[in-house]
Structures are given as structure tokens and as C-alpha cells.
């Protein structure tokens, strides 16, 4: 049994939101690429569904459950950004990995700002796609036999976070986050007033190592500031600042719990 099957169907048993095996939607009009990835991921017991049109993707996402979406940018009918907008508008928070031959930094930032969790430029090595998919799926696993535990709520001044549902609240306003944004915010909230390194935040939020010249984390942090007003303009809520040469720190004025630690 290979490594992904071992994780997904370990001795304790595992389950995801969409069934006993990982279900992934690939949205790409390159038929050859779709066939290749179906064959490549077959050995990992991944159920890979393929659609080749942006409009069809929106319909499929509204009708069926998927653990991860692999989303191309250039598509017929609706482009990948429009599909992603529709997905997030419906409050669907499954991880999205965008795929595109447009690998310029501006295009990557646009995808992340639109709500993608990660971005992989084409052409890519299938093993790298597999590794990123593997990381996203692992973050969604939970033991099947366990009874659901009470959902934890993290609170810091006027900011509250439900990590499992990727929802944050400021006062009476509730904001839907992407899975990556929620995990990055969780790591920062567990270490208030202490810098958290870029490497730690990338590992915890994106499930992978920090790459050279990688600006994905910065875009996610920018999104968190914009969505939640963590830029210091609004009073009574934490302030998310950069820590020069280290990473980021979430400053809070109120008293904090002792013993909070950043996830490794």
C-alpha cells in the first residue's frame, strides 16, 4: 500500500467530508492532461473527476462534494477566477489549487487573492502536483471512528475563529475564509504578540515547505488583513504586522492564555 493510501485508510480508519476515499475535481480543458493525471493518481486511490468547462464546473460543485479542487485558469465559458469566485460565494471552503500556464507573479497573486489556497504554474511535474494535493488531503483527514469533538473556538480581543469551519468573526460580522487563510490565522492566534516565522506559517497554512521567492504566504496574509480589518485602523481588534526578517505577528492588547503554542 502506498503512502497516500496508508494515510487515508490507516489502522484507525479515516474519513473525509466526501467519502471513504479522497474525491478531487480537476477543471481543465486539456483532455490529455486530464487522462494523464487520472492514470497517475489512480495508484493513490484518488477519485479524480474531470470537467472541461468553467460553467460545468460551477454546476458540478453545486451538486457534488469534493475534498479538493484543481482549477485551471484558462477555460471555456467561465475562466478559473470566475469559477473560484462562484465557489467562494457559495461559502464552499474546500482547498483549491490553481493551475495555469500564466506563471507570472501577478497571475499567482490574482489567484490567491481570489480565494485559491495555492498556485502551481504549468508545465509542472506530476510529482509536485501530487505532493501539494497530498498535503491538502492530509489536512482534511480525521479519524473515522472518533465521535465529533466540540468545535474549538479561538478568541483574541474582538476576533473569533472556528478553524474547522474556516469562519472568522469580528463583532457581529462573520467572514468566510479559505482553508489556508484559516490555518494561518489559527497559527497566529495561538501565539499572540509573538513572531511566527514564514517557514512555520507556510508549513502550517499550505502544508508544504517555504520555497525561494515564494510570495503565497504574503498574499494570504494580505487577504486576512483586508477581510478582517487587521490593519490597525479599526480599534478593539488585533493587528497583524510583519516581523522583519522573521515572518508575521498578531498583536493583541487584551490578556492572553498561558501556554499557547504555534503548531509545528
N, C-alpha and C positions, 0 to 999 in steps of 0.2 A: 504494500500500500504506500502511495507516495505521500509527500509531506502535507499537501493540502487536504487530502482525504483523512490523514491522521488527525489533523486539527478539527476538521468538520465533523468527523464521525469517530471521535476519540472514545476511550473506555467509558467515560462518564456519559457519553451521548451529548449531542449538541443540537440546537435548533436555531433557525433564523426566522425573521418575520415572514418569509415566503415559503417555508417548507423545509424538509429534511436535508436538501441539497441546495447549494448556492444557485440562485437564479439571477442571471445577468442579461440585460438588454443592450445589444450593440446596435447603434443607429449610424449607419454608414451606407452610402450608395456605391461603394466599391465592392462588387459581388465577390471578386477573387479574394479580397482581404477577409471578407466575412467567412468564406469557406475555409480559408487557411486558419483563422482563429478558432473556428468551431472544431477543426481537427486537432489543433494544438492544445486546446483546453479540455478536450474530451477525456484525456488520461487523468485529469484532475477532478473528474466527476462534476464539472461545472455545466449547468444547463444554460446554454447560450442561445438566446432568441435573437433573431436579426430582423430589422426593418430597414428600409432603404429610402424613406421619405419622411421629412420633418412632420408633416401633418399626420401621417400614420403613426409616428412615434408618440405624439400627443394623445391620440386615441388609445393606443396600447397602454400607455402609462396610466390613463384614467380607468382602464378596465382590469388591469392585472397588477400583481405585486412583483416587484423586483428588488433585489438586495443592493445592486449596483447598476449604474447606467454608464456605458461607454458611448460617448457622444461626439460625432464628427461635427465640424463647423459648417462646411460647405455641403448643403443638402438641397434637394428639390423641395418646392412648396414653401417650407419654412426652414430657415437656417438654424444652426445649433444654438445660437444665442436666443432665438425666439422660442425654441423648444425648452431651453433651460428656464426662461422667464415663465413660460406656462407651467412648468413643473413646480417651480418655487411659489408661484401664485396660488397653486392648489395646496400649498403647505406640505408638499411631499419632500421629505428631508433625506431620502436615501443618497449615499455618496455618488457624485458624478465626476468621472474622469473624461476631460475633453481631449479629443484627438484632432489634430489639424496639420496640414502641410504649411500653414501660415504660422511659422515658428518665431516670428519677431516678438520682442518683449512686449510691445503694445498689445499684440493679439493675446498673449498669455494673460496680461493684466486684465484685458477686457473680459476674458472668460472667467477669471477668478472673481472679478467684481460683479459679474452676472450671477454668481452663485455656485460656480464649479468648485469642487474640493481640490482638484489637481489638474494638471495640463501636461499632455505628452505630445511633443511635435512629431510629425511624420517626416521621413520614414523612421520607424522605430524598430528596435529589436524585440521580437515577441517575448523574449525572456524578461525584458524590462517591463513590458505591459503586464505580464503575469505577476511579477514581483509587486507592482503597485496594486493590482487587483487583489492579490493575496493579502496585502496589508489592509485594504479596505474591508475585505470579508472578515478577517480576523477581528477587527474592531467591532464587528456586528455580532460576533458569536456570544452565546450564553448557554450554560448547561441546561439540557432539556428536562432533566428530572427535578430541577430545583423549583420550588414554589416561588412565584414572583415576590421579590422583596419590596418593601415600601420604597417608592421612588425618592431618592435623595434630592434635597433642595439646598443649594448653596446660596448663602446670603452675605452681602457685603455692602454696608450702608444702604442705599436705596436700590441696589442691584440684586436681583434674584435669578438663579439659573437652575433649570431642570435639565441636567446633562443628557439623560436617557431619551428625552423628547426633543432635544435641540431647541428649547424655548427659553427665552430670557424675558425678564420684566423689569421695567423702570417705572416705579409708581404704579399707575393704573394701565400703563401701556405694555402690551405683550408683543414680543418680536420673535419671528421665526428665524432661526439661524441655520446655516449649513452644518453638517456633521463636523467638518473640520473647524469651523468657527466655534462651535460649542465646546469642542475638546481643547482648543487653545485657550478659550476663556476659562474653562474649568481649571486648567493648569495654573493660570494666573491668579484665580480666586483662591486657590489652595495655598498660595504663597504671597499674601498681600504685603505690600511695601518692600518686597524682596525681588531683586532682578532675577529673571529666569532666562537662561541662555537660548540663543537662536536654535542651537542644536537640540536642546531638550524640547522646545516648543514644536519644532519640525517633526521630531520623532513622535511626540505625543499627539500632535494635531493631524499630521499627514501620514503617520505610520511608516516613515522612511527616514533615511539619513539626510542631513543637510548637504546639498550639492553646491559646487562652486558657482558663484554668481546667481544663486537661486533667490528670486525675489517673491516667491509664492507666499511665504510667511508674512512679508511686509504688506502684501495686498490683503490677506485675510485680516490682519490687524487693522489696516485702514478701514475695511468694511465694518469691523466691530466698533470702531470709533464713530463712524457715520451712523450706523444703525441704532446705537445705544447712547449716543451723546457723551462718550467718554473722553472728550477732548478738553475738558476743564472749563468749558463755557457755562455749563449748567451746574448749579450748586446742588449739594446734597447727594452726589453720586461719585463713585470712584473715578479716578483719572488714569488713563492708560498712556504711559510715556515710554519713549525709547530709553534704554540704558546704554550709553555709548560704550562700544567695544564689547558688550555682553549680549544684550537682547532687549527684553521689554520688562516693565514693572507696572503693576496695578496699584496705584496709591490710594489709600483709604484713610479717612480721618477718624473713623469710629474704632472702638476696641475690638481686637481680633481674638479668635480662638487660639489657644496654645496648641502646639504640636502639629499644625497643618504642614504637610509636606508636598512638594511638587512631585507628580508621578514620574517615575524613572523612565 
